[in-house]
Amino acid sequence: MQESSHIKATNSMKSHPQLFIMKQTVISHFLLHKFTSLCLATMIALLASCQSRSQTITYVKEEVMIPMRDGVKLFTRIYIPQNVKEPVPILLMRSPYSSWNMGTVPPDEDPYVRDMAKEGYIFVYQNIRGKQRSEGKFVMQRPVIANRVADTVDESTDTYDTIEWLLKHVKNNNGKVGQLGISYPGWLALVSSGYPHPALKAVSPQAEMGDLFLGDDFHHNGAFRLSYGFEYSFEEEAAKGDTSFPFPQYDLYDWYLRLGPLSNVNEQYFHHRIPTWDAFVQHPDYDSFWQHQSPLSYIDTPRIPTLHVGGFWDQEDINGPQLMYSHMEKYDVHHDNFICLGPWYHGQWVNEDVEQIGNYHMGSNTAAYFQQQIQKAWFDYWLKGKGNGHFPEAIVFQTGSNQWKTYDTWPPRNAIHRQLFIQANGQLSFHKPQTQDSLAFDAYISDPRHPVPYRSRPIEKTYSPHSRWRTWLTEDQRFVDHRPDVATWETPPLDSNLTVTGDIVAHLFASTTGTDADWVVKLIDVYPDLDSLHPTMSGYELMVASEVFRGRFRKSFTQPEPIQPGKVEAYVVDLHQINHVFRKGHRLMVQIQSTWFPVIDRNPQRYVPNIFEAKENDFQTATQRIYRNARYATYVDLPVMKE
């Protein structure tokens, strides 16, 4: 066909030479015009690309030592944006750590703040006193006293002095500062908000440490968190940098069991060189030491806009964001107090792509949603004046349905409280037991010498590269299903969805043959035996709420007392807040046990005034009874939403 076309063109040229030349001329002008237009478009695109590159914000790093009012200097990294047209605000992060929240990755490469970095902020990362390259002495969760005691320093004064220096020495700032951080840095942001510098316009304490005796980090309801307390205090205080304890083995379950009574820690390993461990030993109850350290004692009304952020499966500070939001909400007359809760472990939302925690799939990239739609919008409004500032009181991810929800109050007021009672034969139902038989109970034997592991073995070092510490709260609870020291009850399969939103509270009626006891309560979503939507989750027992309570504190955390053997006592155990849909065909399960090792130390089950001074012969087995009759009806209170 090509050859035939060529013959036709040749014959046409021979027959009508002038016409052919005219056609060629027209074509040539057309091609020239098209080529010229193409070149022009290409040049415009190249110029636009060059202009865009010239306007791309890049960052220059400076490292300085900022002096505090007492002369101590704090190591600070500052990332200053280039190619910005107007002054920009300062985002401050303070931390005791060498890496997390310390700007080791430039902000325009860090998923946590990258979306804000693209539009221009001054990013400031500072190590607190006595940590890493900062001067001074480190004090764990240094008590905030400068507001009461003149001529003293604490984290609030150090923040104030830092902001004052930054405003004077960092060029092109717009006079507005925001602060954020996760975990310890989240607590530092909370502290700053209580006594803010005038330029501090908004904060976001994320996974902040709350009360360290009642429900975060080192204790939960008075029960000591052994593996975490041991490893974290050593890491922070054995040296100025981050130092990991040199365990001689990988699986630490047996190591902690061989450790024996807590008194062996100083005798064999720490030798009174770890101040926080000594504080544990000296303050086994909720005395003035813990009360003064608690932000409940020095934070009241939100003085600047505050966005609390937390995770439903936070293995370290699950209570802090919920506790401090609730506490500050009582005083919030100017509508400055907000909360965001997501389906995350501790700080998981800093990552690039978060669609899964353990074996639970979230259905979307929840980290990107938080970083772009929540965190960026928050600071853009308060520090740059962008957006309308109409923030929901609460932005809360709903697990089970995998949807983001907003609420005018948190928890929502329109939930209907239903009581889920334990029944005979391992059943659960929303009907109260009617039996008058006082002996209607379920029993198990708790042996502190053979404690229930809190997660499947091996139990790796908390912060080792392959540790499953971050995701253990979502671990399949089938690994303890058939243990005789774990009591279990469950409902039949649900005939419709059940949405539970708000505070989960267990009400136990229990007795023990010992004189002290721990009560661990777990609320579990049991997937169908064959789940067509999530085949690999078939039969999975997903823990959606859990907590431990040390029995000696049933009447008072400040004045513990022994339990009378055999006496039925009432225990109220707060399992914290959830927003979860138990889907049709799923079952609800409740498990109760008395050991959770080694995340919780072994209760000797014989009352001793100070468990840190217990001896080996104080540890004893005990028979635990959980009652289920008309008089003593054990139940879990569920705030159920209307569909």
Long-range contacts (C-beta under 8 A, 24 or more apart in sequence): 54-83, 55-83, 56-83, 57-81, 57-82, 57-83, 57-84, 57-108, 57-117, 57-118, 57-119, 57-120, 58-82, 58-83, 58-108, 59-106, 59-107, 59-108, 59-117, 59-123, 61-103, 61-106, 64-169, 65-135, 66-126, 66-161, 66-162, 66-165, 66-166, 67-161, 67-165, 68-136, 68-153, 68-157, 68-158, 68-161, 68-162, 69-153, 69-157, 69-161, 70-153, 72-129, 72-134, 72-135, 72-136, 72-153, 73-134, 73-135, 74-126, 74-127, 74-128, 74-129, 74-134, 74-135, 74-136, 74-158, 74-162, 75-126, 75-127, 75-132, 75-133, 75-134, 76-124, 76-125, 76-126, 76-127, 76-162, 77-102, 77-103, 77-124, 77-125, 77-126, 78-122, 78-123, 78-124, 78-125, 78-166, 78-170, 79-103, 79-106, 79-107, 79-122, 79-123, 79-124, 80-122, 80-170, 80-171, 80-172, 81-117, 81-120, 81-121, 81-122, 84-120, 84-172, 86-174, 87-172, 87-173, 87-174, 87-175, 88-120, 88-121, 88-122, 88-172, 88-173, 88-174, 88-384, 89-121, 89-122, 89-173, 89-174, 89-176, 89-177, 89-178, 89-201, 89-379, 89-383, 89-384, 90-121, 90-122, 90-123, 90-124, 90-163, 90-166, 90-167, 90-170, 90-173, 90-176, 90-177, 90-178, 91-116, 91-121, 91-122, 91-123, 91-124, 91-177, 91-178, 91-179, 91-180, 91-379, 91-383, 92-124, 92-126, 92-159, 92-162, 92-163, 92-166, 92-177, 92-178, 92-179, 92-180, 93-123, 93-124, 93-125, 93-126, 93-179, 93-180, 93-181, 93-185, 94-125, 94-126, 94-127, 94-128, 94-155, 94-158, 94-159, 94-162, 94-179, 94-181, 94-185, 94-188, 94-189, 95-125, 95-126, 95-127, 95-128, 95-131, 95-181, 95-184, 95-185, 95-188, 96-127, 96-128, 96-131, 96-132, 96-138, 96-184, 96-236, 97-127, 97-131, 97-132, 97-184, 97-185, 97-242, 98-132, 98-241, 98-242, 100-182, 100-183, 100-185, 100-347, 101-125, 101-181, 101-182, 101-185, 102-127, 102-132, 111-350, 111-351, 111-352, 111-367, 111-371, 112-349, 112-350, 112-371, 113-371, 114-371, 115-371, 115-372, 115-376, 116-375, 116-376, 116-379, 116-380, 119-380, 121-379, 121-383, 122-166, 122-170, 122-172, 122-173, 124-162, 124-166, 124-170, 126-162, 128-155, 128-158, 128-188, 129-158, 130-240, 131-236, 131-240, 132-240, 132-241, 138-236, 138-237, 138-240, 139-275, 140-233, 140-236, 140-237, 140-275, 140-276, 140-279, 141-184, 141-187, 141-209, 141-212, 141-293, 143-292, 143-293, 144-191, 144-194, 144-195, 144-295, 144-298, 145-292, 146-195, 147-194, 147-195, 147-298, 154-191, 155-188, 155-191, 155-192, 156-191, 156-192, 156-194, 156-195, 157-195, 159-188, 159-191, 159-192, 159-197, 159-200, 160-192, 160-195, 160-196, 160-197, 163-197, 163-199, 163-200, 164-197, 167-199, 174-383, 174-384, 175-199, 176-201, 176-382, 176-383, 176-384, 177-201, 177-383, 178-202, 178-203, 178-204, 178-379, 178-382, 178-383, 179-203, 179-204, 180-204, 180-205, 180-206, 180-375, 180-379, 181-205, 181-206, 181-208, 182-206, 182-207, 182-309, 182-346, 182-347, 182-350, 183-207, 183-208, 183-209, 183-316, 183-317, 183-346, 183-347, 184-209, 186-309, 186-317, 186-320, 186-321, 187-295, 187-320, 190-295, 190-299, 190-306, 190-324, 191-295, 191-298, 191-299, 193-299, 193-302, 193-303, 193-304, 193-306, 194-295, 194-298, 194-299, 194-300, 194-303, 195-303, 196-303, 196-304, 200-304, 201-304, 201-305, 201-382, 201-383, 202-304, 202-305, 202-306, 202-307, 202-378, 202-379, 202-382, 202-383, 203-304, 203-305, 203-306, 203-307, 204-306, 204-307, 204-308, 204-309, 204-375, 204-378, 204-379, 205-306, 205-307, 205-308, 205-309, 205-320, 205-321, 205-324, 206-308, 206-309, 206-310, 206-321, 206-347, 206-349, 207-309, 207-310, 207-311, 207-314, 207-316, 207-317, 207-320, 207-321, 207-346, 207-347, 208-295, 208-308, 208-317, 208-320, 208-321, 208-324, 209-317, 209-320, 210-294, 210-295, 210-296, 210-317, 210-319, 210-320, 210-321, 210-323, 210-324, 211-290, 211-294, 211-295, 211-296, 211-319, 211-320, 211-323, 212-290, 212-293, 212-294, 213-286, 213-290, 213-294, 213-557, 214-286, 214-294, 214-319, 214-323, 214-557, 215-318, 215-319, 215-320, 215-323, 215-574, 215-576, 216-316, 216-317, 216-318, 216-319, 216-320, 216-323, 217-316, 217-317, 218-280, 220-319, 220-547, 220-548, 220-549, 220-600, 221-547, 221-548, 221-549, 221-550, 221-553, 221-557, 221-573, 221-574, 222-285, 222-286, 222-549, 222-550, 222-552, 222-553, 222-557, 222-560, 223-518, 223-548, 223-549, 223-550, 223-600, 223-601, 223-603, 224-262, 224-280, 224-600, 224-601, 224-611, 224-612, 225-599, 225-600, 225-601, 226-256, 226-262, 226-597, 226-598, 226-599, 226-600, 226-601, 227-252, 227-256, 227-459, 227-462, 227-598, 227-599, 228-316, 228-462, 228-599, 229-276, 229-277, 229-280, 230-265, 230-277, 231-461, 231-462, 231-463, 232-462, 233-274, 233-276, 233-277, 233-280, 234-270, 234-274, 234-277, 235-463, 236-276, 237-273, 237-274, 237-275, 237-276, 238-273, 238-274, 244-461, 244-463, 244-464, 245-461, 247-461, 250-458, 250-460, 250-461, 251-457, 251-458, 251-459, 251-460, 252-458, 252-459, 252-460, 252-461, 252-598, 253-453, 253-457, 253-458, 253-459, 253-597, 253-598, 256-597, 256-598, 257-449, 257-451, 257-597, 257-598, 260-616, 261-613, 261-614, 261-615, 261-616, 261-618, 261-619, 262-601, 262-611, 262-612, 262-613, 262-614, 263-612, 263-613, 263-614, 263-615, 280-612, 281-610, 281-612, 281-613, 284-609, 284-610, 284-611, 284-612, 285-553, 285-557, 285-558, 285-559, 285-560, 286-553, 286-557, 286-558, 287-558, 295-324, 295-327, 296-323, 296-327, 299-324, 299-327, 299-328, 300-327, 300-328, 300-331, 301-328, 301-331, 301-332, 301-333, 302-328, 302-331, 302-332, 302-334, 302-336, 302-337, 303-336, 304-336, 305-336, 305-338, 305-378, 305-382, 306-336, 306-337, 306-338, 307-338, 307-339, 307-340, 307-374, 307-375, 307-378, 307-391, 308-337, 308-338, 308-339, 308-340, 309-339, 309-340, 309-341, 309-342, 309-349, 309-370, 309-375, 310-339, 310-340, 310-341, 310-342, 311-341, 311-342, 311-343, 311-344, 311-345, 311-346, 311-347, 311-348, 311-349, 312-341, 312-342, 312-343, 312-344, 312-397, 312-399, 312-544, 312-577, 312-578, 312-579, 313-343, 313-344, 313-345, 313-357, 313-358, 313-471, 313-473, 313-474, 314-344, 314-345, 314-346, 314-473, 315-345, 315-346, 315-469, 315-470, 315-471, 315-472, 315-473, 316-346, 317-346, 318-576, 319-576, 322-576, 322-577, 325-410, 338-391, 338-392, 338-393, 338-394, 339-393, 339-394, 339-395, 339-396, 339-410, 340-370, 340-374, 340-394, 340-395, 340-396, 341-394, 341-395, 341-396, 341-397, 341-577, 341-579, 342-366, 342-370, 342-396, 342-397, 343-397, 343-399, 345-470, 345-471, 345-473, 346-470, 348-470, 357-471, 357-474, 358-471, 358-474, 358-475, 359-474, 359-476, 359-536, 359-537, 359-540, 360-399, 360-474, 360-542, 361-402, 361-534, 362-397, 362-399, 362-402, 363-402, 364-402, 366-397, 369-404, 396-501, 396-579, 397-579, 398-499, 398-501, 398-579, 398-580, 398-581, 399-544, 399-578, 399-579, 399-580, 399-581, 400-497, 400-499, 400-525, 400-580, 400-581, 400-582, 400-583, 401-499, 401-581, 401-583, 405-579, 411-501, 411-502, 411-503, 411-577, 411-639, 412-501, 412-502, 412-641, 414-641, 414-642, 415-501, 415-502, 415-639, 415-640, 415-641, 416-639, 416-640, 416-641, 416-642, 417-637, 417-638, 417-639, 417-640, 418-637, 418-638, 418-640, 419-635, 419-636, 419-637, 419-638, 420-491, 420-588, 420-590, 420-635, 420-636, 420-637, 420-638, 421-628, 421-633, 421-634, 421-635, 422-489, 422-590, 422-626, 422-628, 422-634, 422-635, 423-489, 423-628, 424-628, 426-488, 426-489, 426-490, 427-489, 427-490, 427-491, 428-489, 428-490, 428-491, 428-588, 428-589, 428-590, 429-491, 432-630, 432-633, 432-635, 433-628, 433-629, 433-630, 433-633, 434-630, 435-629, 435-630, 436-629, 436-630, 436-631, 437-629, 438-629, 438-631, 438-632, 440-627, 440-628, 440-629, 441-625, 441-626, 441-627, 441-628, 441-629, 441-632, 442-487, 442-489, 442-625, 442-626, 442-628, 443-487, 443-623, 443-624, 443-625, 443-626, 444-484, 444-485, 444-486, 444-487, 444-593, 444-594, 444-623, 444-624, 445-484, 445-485, 445-621, 445-622, 445-623, 445-624, 446-485, 446-517, 446-593, 446-594, 446-595, 446-605, 446-621, 446-622, 446-623, 446-624, 447-485, 447-621, 448-595, 448-602, 448-603, 448-604, 448-605, 448-619, 448-620, 448-621, 449-619, 449-621, 450-485, 451-595, 451-596, 451-597, 451-598, 451-602, 452-480, 452-483, 452-485, 452-486, 452-520, 452-593, 452-594, 452-595, 452-596, 452-597, 453-479, 453-480, 453-597, 454-596, 454-597, 454-598, 454-599, 454-600, 455-479, 459-598, 473-543, 473-546, 474-542, 474-543, 475-543, 476-540, 476-541, 476-542, 477-522, 477-524, 477-541, 477-542, 477-543, 477-589, 477-591, 478-539, 478-540, 478-541, 480-591, 480-593, 481-541, 483-593, 485-593, 485-594, 485-595, 486-591, 486-592, 486-593, 487-591, 487-592, 487-593, 487-626, 488-589, 488-590, 488-591, 489-589, 489-590, 490-526, 490-587, 490-588, 490-589, 490-590, 491-587, 491-588, 491-589, 492-587, 493-528, 493-584, 493-585, 493-586, 493-587, 494-582, 494-583, 494-584, 494-585, 494-586, 494-587, 494-588, 495-584, 496-584, 496-643, 497-581, 497-582, 497-583, 497-584, 497-643, 498-581, 498-582, 498-588, 498-640, 499-580, 499-581, 499-582, 499-640, 499-641, 499-643, 500-578, 500-579, 500-580, 500-581, 500-582, 500-638, 500-639, 500-640, 500-641, 501-578, 501-579, 501-580, 501-639, 501-641, 502-577, 502-578, 502-579, 502-639, 503-574, 503-576, 503-577, 503-637, 503-639, 504-545, 504-574, 504-575, 504-576, 504-577, 504-578, 504-636, 504-637, 504-638, 504-639, 505-572, 505-573, 505-574, 505-575, 505-636, 505-637, 506-547, 506-571, 506-572, 506-573, 506-575, 506-590, 506-634, 506-635, 506-636, 506-637, 507-570, 507-571, 507-572, 507-573, 507-634, 507-635, 507-636, 507-637, 508-570, 508-571, 508-572, 508-573, 508-592, 508-626, 508-634, 509-568, 509-569, 509-570, 509-571, 509-626, 509-627, 509-632, 509-633, 509-634, 510-568, 510-569, 510-571, 510-624, 510-625, 510-626, 510-627, 510-634, 511-565, 511-566, 511-567, 511-568, 511-569, 511-624, 511-625, 511-627, 512-551, 512-563, 512-565, 512-566, 512-605, 512-622, 512-623, 512-624, 512-625, 513-565, 513-566, 513-622, 513-623, 514-563, 514-565, 514-605, 514-606, 514-607, 514-620, 514-622, 515-562, 515-563, 515-564, 515-565, 515-605, 515-606, 515-607, 516-550, 516-551, 516-552, 516-562, 516-563, 516-603, 516-604, 516-605, 516-606, 516-607, 516-608, 517-551, 517-563, 517-594, 517-603, 517-605, 517-622, 517-624, 518-548, 518-549, 518-550, 518-551, 518-594, 518-595, 518-596, 518-600, 518-603, 519-548, 519-549, 519-551, 519-571, 519-573, 519-592, 519-594, 520-546, 520-547, 520-548, 520-591, 520-592, 520-593, 520-594, 520-595, 520-596, 520-600, 521-546, 521-547, 521-548, 521-549, 521-573, 521-575, 521-590, 521-591, 521-592, 521-636, 522-546, 522-589, 522-590, 522-591, 522-592, 523-575, 523-578, 523-588, 523-589, 523-590, 523-636, 524-588, 524-589, 524-590, 524-591, 525-580, 525-582, 525-586, 525-587, 525-588, 525-589, 526-586, 526-587, 526-588, 526-589, 527-586, 528-585, 528-586, 531-585, 541-589, 544-578, 544-580, 545-575, 545-576, 545-578, 546-575, 547-573, 547-574, 547-575, 547-576, 548-573, 548-596, 548-600, 549-573, 550-603, 551-603, 552-607, 561-607, 562-607, 563-607, 568-625, 568-627, 568-632, 575-636, 590-636, 592-626, 594-622, 594-624
